[in-house]
Amino acid sequence: MSCNAAVTSLLNGQAASGLRAEAGTEVMSYRDALHWTMRDALQRHYSVLIMGQGVDDHKGIFGSTTGLAQEFGADRVMDMPLAEEGMTGVAIGAALNGLYPIQTHIRADFSLLAMNQIINLAAKYKYMFGGRFDVPMLIRMIVGRSWGQGAQHSQSLQSLFAHIPGLRVVMPSSSQSILDTYPAVIDRYRGPVISFEHRLMYDLQFYVAPLSPGQEIDPFGSRLVRPGEEVTIVATSIMVLEAMRAAEHLARVADIQCEVIDLHCVSSPDWDLVMHSVEKTGRLVVADTSWREYGVCAEVCRVVAERNPGCLKAPVVTLGMQPAPCPTAKCLEDLFYPDLRQLVGVLATLVTGNEIHGLPLPDTQSMADVYKRFKGPF
């Protein structure tokens, strides 16, 4: 099945696209991919520890660590008290002494309590000691959008961490992306990696393909997920899926072909891939899961402006959260985030050069209603 057909099936409530979906026949949920990679890491590396609030309870971080404490023991899968900075310091100490901690924050917002450890220690240790020490660790941060999560439980803070040299920041957009990224990072990368997982994707099903013998995937590489000729969409996380839905709609109603790039690693994207696409299409839309100001959207615009601003046929359009704290009420939250109708609208205007383009737009529908119907905060 092609990526396009797979995304069409997502619109019908079925399986979504994997990044190598053309070769994939197995279906795996985002949650199951997380659980598989966590269990695989514990099985293959005795040095791996999983730490976090609730990693050992029956819900197991939305099912991503369920049963692992019972299988591997409380000394390797351990609950973390409400002391994020202290426990991050423990994780850093473990990494410095040959272990590989995987620390999980059930909301990305909670990592703000560990900023000194992450930014002043984990990110800088190797540099400050002339490369003599490594701090290999994976920090999973979950963006808890929807169901009234509000201002303190729904922030997508990838730009904040990507700003810091020494940190790698990834945003897996599919089950395939998790399978390609987490094992490779744990096996081969000797520094701290922060991964932002979007809560709305946990229940989604994706086509996945196993690696061929001897094949290695760059865990930090950006990915071209849909070829096109008329406009480039650079997206992160769940906005990659929204970009694919928008591209499918425009291809169907107007034969407008959008090229979609999954930025994936926002701290060190493949700028050559991005520039090659923008130079081909001459038009660029950037869709991120966070605020546009001083963020991923701004960084993509900076690179295009520095490398080849003359390739643009029209000004860049950016989409992200409204410049305010996230509201709790669902009716306001739906206005806070961009939706599919808004994305299709800006793409149609950009390609046609006319705000009154006359192309049919999809109905307005919150992503929370499309991807996940929450019945409670957990």
N, C-alpha and C positions, 0 to 999 in steps of 0.2 A: 504494500500500500504506500502511495506517495505521501509526502508531508501534507499536500493540499487535501487529498482525500481524507487523511486522518483528522485534519482540523475540521473538515466538513462533518465528520462523524461526531466531533466534540459538540458542534452546534445542535446535533440531534440527541445530545446527552450521553454519548457513548465514549469511545476511547479517543484520546488526543494524540498529537504527534510526538514522537521521540525525535531526537536530533539526527539519528540515523535510521529513521523509520522505514526507509525503502528496503532495508535489509532485515527489519525486525518483524517477528511474527508473534512473539510472546507479549502479553499485556501485563503490566505491573503498575500498581498505584504509586503515587509519590510517597505515601506513608510506608508502603512495603519496601520500596527502594531504600528508604532511610533505615528501616529495620534490618534489611539484608546487609547493608554496608556496615552497620554497627556490629552486628553479629559476626560478620566476616572478619572485621578488624580484631575483635576479641579472640576469634578462633586462630587466626594466623599469626598474631603478635601477642606474646605474653606480656609485653611491655604496655599494652593499651589499657587505659583506665577510662571509665565513663563516669562523669561527675555532673550533678545538677539537681535542682529542686524537683523532686518527683520522678527521677529516672527509675526508681525501684518500686513505684507504686503500681496499682493494677491498671492505671491508664497509661503509664509509661510514656510521658511526653507525646500525647496524642497517638499512642500506639507505636512510636518509633523505637522505644526501648523495652516494650512489654516482654516480660519473662526473662530478660537477660540477667537480672540479679539472681534469680533462682537457678539459672543454668551455669553462670560463671562465678557466682559468689559475691558477697557483700564487700569483699576487699577489692573487687575490680569494677563493680557497678554500684556506686554509692550515692545516697541522698546527700544533698548539700543544704546546710542551714541558711537562714536569711542573713548571710554574711558574704556578699558577692566579692568584695575586695579581698577579704581574708582567704576565701577559697580559691580565688584566682591566683593569689600568691602561692598557695599550696600547689596548684597546678603548674605554675612556672617553676617552682622548686623541683617538682617531679620531673619536668621536662629537662631541666639542667642536669639531672642525675640519671638520665638514660631511659626514663619512662615516656610514654606518649599519652598525655591526657586529652580526652575529648570532653570539653565542658559545654553544657547545654543551658541556655537561658530560655525559659519557656515564653518569655517576652523579650524582644530585643531591648526594650526600654530598661530592663533590669541591669544590663551591662554598663549603664551609666554609673552605677555604684562601684564599678571596678576599673574606671578609666585610668587611674594612676598606675595600676598593675599592667594593664594592656598597653598603654601608650608610653609610659616612662620606663618600663622594665622589659616586657616581652618584645616590643618592637625594637628596642635599642641595645639589648644585651650583647648581641653579636658584634655590633659596631663598636661599642664602648670598650670591648675587651679584644679588639684586633682580630676578630674571627675565631677566637679560641673556644667560644661557647656557642652552642646552638640551643634554640628554644622551639623544638618541634611540638606543635599542639594545634588542635582544631577546636574552634569556639563556634558552636552552633547558636544562632540567634533567630528567633521566630517572630515574624511580623504578625501581630495579632489583630489584623483588621476585622471589623464587623462585629455584630451583636453587641453594640453599645460599649465597645472597648474604650472609647474616649481618648482623651489627650495623653494619658500616661501609659497606655498599653497597646498602642497601634502605630508607633513611630517606625519609620524605615530609615535607619541612620547610616546607611552604607557610605555616603559621601564623607561623613565625619571621620570614619575609620580609614577610608581610602586616601584621605589627605595626609596620612602619617606614613613616611618612609619606614620600611621594615615590616609592614602589615600587608598581607594579601587578602583581598576581599572578593569573594565570589557570590553569585546569586543564581543558584540552579533553577532552571525554568522547566524542568521535566524530570521524569524518572531516569531517563537516559543520561541526563546531565549529572545527576547524583552518582550513578553507577560509573560514569567516566571520571568524575572528579574526586570523590572521597577516597577510594582505594589508592589512586595514584598519589594523592597528597600524603596520605598516611605512609605509603611505601617509600616515597622518594623525596619529599620536600622537607627540608630541615629547618623550617621557620614557622612562625605563627600564621595561621590561616583563619579568617573569620568568614563564616558562611551565613547568608541571610536566606532563610526558608520562609516562604509565604504561606500563611495558615490556610488561605483559600484553595491552595493546590493539593492539600494532603489527601483529599478523597478522589482526586482526578486519576483516571487510568491513562496510561501512555503505552505506546508500542516501544519495545526495547529490543536491542540486538546485542549479542555477546561480542566481545572482542575476538578478532581472529588470532590464531597462535602467533606470538611475536609482535602483535600490534600494540602500540602505545599511543594513548591520547594525551595531548597537552591539557593538563587539568586547568590551566589558566587561559587557554585560547578562546578568542571570540569565535562565534559560529555563524556562517551564512545558512539560514534555515529556509529561505525562500528566495529564488532568483526573480528578478524583475527588471524592467527597463525605464520606468517613468518616475519613480520616487523611491527614495531610501527611507526605511523606518529603522532606526536604531533603538532597541528596547532592552529593558531589564526585567528579570523575574516574570511575574504573571503578566506584565505588559507585553511580553513576547507573544503570549497566547492571544491577547487582545489585538496585537498587530496582525497576527495570522488570520483572526476572524475578520478584521477590517479588510485585509488583502483579499480574502475569499469573496467578501461582499462586493467589492469594487470590480473584481475580475468577472463576477457573475452578472452584474447589472450594467457595467460600462466598459468591459474589457480593458480596464486600467490595471497594469501589472506592477505591483509593489514589491520591492526587494526588502527582505526583513533580515536584520542582523541582530543576533542575541549577543549583547556585549559581554555577558557572563562574568568576566573578571573586571570589575570596575576600577580596580587599583592599577591595572596594567593591561588595558585592552589592546587588541590588534588594530592599531591605528592605520596600518597599511590596508587592511581589509576594509575598514570604514571609508578611507579616502578613495580607494579604487571604486567603491560603490557610488559614492557621492559624485565623483568625477564622471561616472557613466550616466547617472540619472539627472544630475544637476539640481536635484531637489532633496530636502532632508527634513524629516520629522523625528524628533527625539521624544520617546515616551518612557518615563521613569516612574517608580513607585513612591517617590518622595517629593519634597519641595523642589521647585525649579531653581530658586535663588541659591547661588554658590554650590550647586550640586552637580550630579551627573550630566544633566541637561546643559548646564553652563560649561562643563569641561569639554563635552563633545563640540559645542560651538567654538570654544577657544582653539581647539586643535584644528578644526576646519579653517578658522580665520587665520591661523598662523601658517598653515601649510599651503592652502590654495583657495582663498576666498573667491577668486575669479571663476571657479567652476560652478558656482551657484547661479541658477537661473531665477531664483526668487529667494527672499529671506527665509531663514530657518524657522520652523515652527516647533515649539516645545510643549509638552503636556506633562503635568504632574499634579500634586496636591495643591489645594488653595493655600495661600500664605497666611495660615492661621492654625492654631491647635485643632486637632480633630474633634468635631462635635460628637456627642454621645447619641443624640436622637437619630434614628435611621434616616428620616426624611432629610435631615441636614447633612448627614454623612454621605448620602447619595449625591449631594451637590458638591461635597468636598473633594471627591475623587473624580477623575475623568471617566467617561463611559464610552461604549462602543460607538454610539451615535456621534459624540463629539469627535472622536478620532476619525471616523469616516468622513465627517464634515470637513475637517481641516485638510485631510488628504485630497478630497475632491476639489476643494478650493485651490489648493496648491497646484494640482496638476492642470486644472482647467484655466486657472488664472482669473476665476470669476467667483465671487461669493454667492451670486445667484446662478449656481451651476445647473440646477434642475435635476440633479441625480437623486434617486430615491435613497433615503437614509433609513437605517434600521430603527426599530422602536427603542426608545430610551428604557434601559433596564440595568439596574445595579449589578456589578460583578458578583456581589454577594448572593444575588438571586440566581445568577447563572451557574456559578461554580460551587456554592456551598450554602445550604440553609442551616444556620446555627440555631440550636435549641437551648443553648447555654454557653457560658464563657469558656468552657473547656471541652 
